Amino acid sequence: MAEILAIAHPDGGTVGVFADAAAEESLAIEHWMPAEGGEPELPLDQYSGLVVLGGDENINQLDLYPYLERELEVVHDWVASERPLFGVCLGGQMIAHVSGGSVFKASEREFGWAQIDVLPAAHDDPVAGFGAERLTGLAWHDYAFEPPPGSTTLASNSVCVQAFRHGEAWGFQHHPEIESSVLDGWLAPVLIDPDPERREQAELLEAGRAAHMPAWNDYGRELFRRFAKRCR
């Protein structure tokens, strides 16, 4: 079975619903966490696609997280090779950064169920060109990206650009991979946070789970299934 490599980060979760979507296309996903040292099981050129997941790190924190330098190198080379690449949150920011875009503190923190507008430019996109024109998706970030020159903005909202395509690389600021088990782990410490505003945001996110998670998971699976087709 061909494989997709997924770069993961401490406390950043897993590929979630993407795993089932990849399996439908006869692809397996291998998680690699550079923070723990070591290299992937196979040489990088033997993977048919790359996913870069989110994390608490920011791309300007190489002094705190030196393993990010290796990740940025891999992402840069992958973009240059025009092989299929899917970035989530921090991963999307990495794609923007290495391709000539920018990463900056967002005008406001997005933490919870957010409205996401799918733009007309996405209609013909082979990965994001499906579904409703407005989504209710899970966002969890303080930073945002400006897509690189020559890219196509696929989705946005009042806070920031939410998705773009640059060649064979797709960057998403929101979290289409998230599943309930990962969300449980993310929410647990925030629900007991001493900051009442953060606790309230977490409670609102939890309150909307039953209404929004099933449709969001369906969207994430279809989104990644379409990406996986490009990795076969």
N, C-alpha and C positions, 0 to 999 in steps of 0.2 A: 504493500500500500504506500503510495506517495505521501509525503509529509509536508505540513506547514510548520514553521518555527514560530513560537510565540515568546516574545521577551516580556517577562513579568517582573514586578517589583514587590518588595516587602509590604505586606498589608494592602496590596493593590488588587487582590482577587485573581481569578483565573479567566479563561476565555468563556466561561459560562455557557450560554446557549449556542455559541459558535461551534462547540464541539459536535453537537448533533447535526448541525447544518453541514459541517465539513464531511461528516460520515456519510451523509446522503450522496455526496459527490465522490465517495470512495477515497477520502483523504483523512489522515490522522493529524492531530496537532500535538506537537511536543513543546512543553513549557521549559524555558531556559531563564534562570534568574542570575544575571551577571553579578548582582550584589553578593551572591554566595561563592563567587569565584568559579573557575572552570569554564569550559567551552561546551557548545552543543554536542550531541552524540555523533552527528555527521558533519562533514565539511559544509560550510555555508552554501556553497554552490550546488549542493545536492538537495536543498529544500526548494519546493516549488512555489512557496509564498512565504511572506513574513507578516506577523502581527506584532504590534508594539502596544502593550496595555498601559493603563494609567498608574499613577502612584502619587505619593505625597511630595516627591521631589520636584524641583523646578530646574530648567535647563541651565540656569545661571548659578547653580550650586555645586559646581564640579569640585570645589574645595571640601564640601561636606560629603559628597557622594561621588568619589572618583571613578566609580564604575560607569557613570553616565558618559564619560569620555569614550569608552569602548562602544557603548550603545549608539552614540552619535556617529561614530565612525562606521558602524554597520549600517545604520539608516542612510547615511550619505552615500555609501557604496551601492546600497540596494536601489535607491532612487536613480543613481547614475546608470545602473544596469537596466533600468526600465523593466524590472520584474515586479509582479504583483505585491503590493504593500498596503496594509490596513493599519492605520494608527488611531488609537482611542485616547482622548484626553491628553495626557502627557505625550503619548505616542504621536498624536496629531500635531502637537506643538513641535515635536522633534522634526517631523517631516517639513513643516513650515520653516523652521529655523535653518536646516541644512540646505534648503532649496532657495533661499533668498527672501523668505518672508520674515515675519517678526513675531515675537512672543512678549506679552505685556500683562500687567495687572488689569483685570477686567474692571469695568465701571462699577460693577457690583458682584457680589458673590452669588453664584447659582448653586443652590443646594436644595433639591427636591424635584417635584414634577413640574417641568417647564413646557411652555408652548414652543414648538419648533415649526417654522414655516419652510416647506420644501419649495424651492424657487423654480420658475419655469425652465431655467437652464438645466435642471436635473431630469427633466422629462425623458430625454434621450440617453441618459447616463446608463451604462450597462449594469451598474451596481445599485445606485440609489434611485433609478427611474421607475418607481412603482409606488402604489399605495396612495394615501390621502395627501392633500396639499398642506394640511396642518396636523402635526403629531403632538401627542402629550408624552414626553420622554423624560428619562431620569438624567438629571444634571448634577454634577458634584465637582465644582472647580472654582478657583480664585483667579486663575490666569486664563488668557485667551490668545488666539493667534490671528495674524493677518496673513492670508494666503500668499504664497510666492507669486512673482510675476509670471504671467502666462497660464495660471491655473483657472479653474472654473469654480465659482462659489455655488454650492448645491443647496445649502440650507442656512437659515439665520433666524435670529429673533431680536428683540429690542436690546439685548445685552451684547451680543457678539455674533460673529460668523460661527455657525454650528457645523458646517461640513464643506469640504472642497475636494476637487480632484486635480492632481498635478501629474500628467502622464499616466503611469500605471500605479500611482500612489493615491490613496484616499485617506483624508484626515477627518476625524469626527471629534468634536469637543464634548458631546454628550456620551452616554454609556449604553450603547445598544446591546452589549454583551451581558449585562447584569442579570443575574437570576437570584431567586429569593435567598438561597443559602449564602451567597456572597453578600447580599444586602444585609442579612442578619449580622454578619461579622462587622460590617462597616457601621451599622447603626448602634450596636451595643454600647460602645464607649461614649457616643454622642448623647444617647438618651439619659446618661447620668453625668453629663458635663456640668460643671458648676456655672457655666454661662447660661442664663435662662433663655436668651435668644437662640442659641444653638440647640438647646433642648426643644424649644418650641418648633424650630424648623424640622428637627428629626421626627417629632411627633406628627407633624403635618405630612411628612413623607410617608411615615408608617401608616397614617390614616388613609392615604390614597393608594396604598398598595393593592388592595383587593379590586379597586375600580380600574387601575391603570396597568398593573403588571402583566396580566395575560395578553393584552393587545400589544404591549411593548415587547414582550418576549417573542410573539409571532413576527413582529416587524424585524427584530434582531436576527432571528433565524433566517428569514427570507433575504435580508440584506447580506448576510454572510454566505448564504448558499450561492447567491449571485457572484460574490467575490470569489468563492471557492471554484466556481466554474472556470475562472480565468487562471487558476493554479493547476489545472489538470494537464 
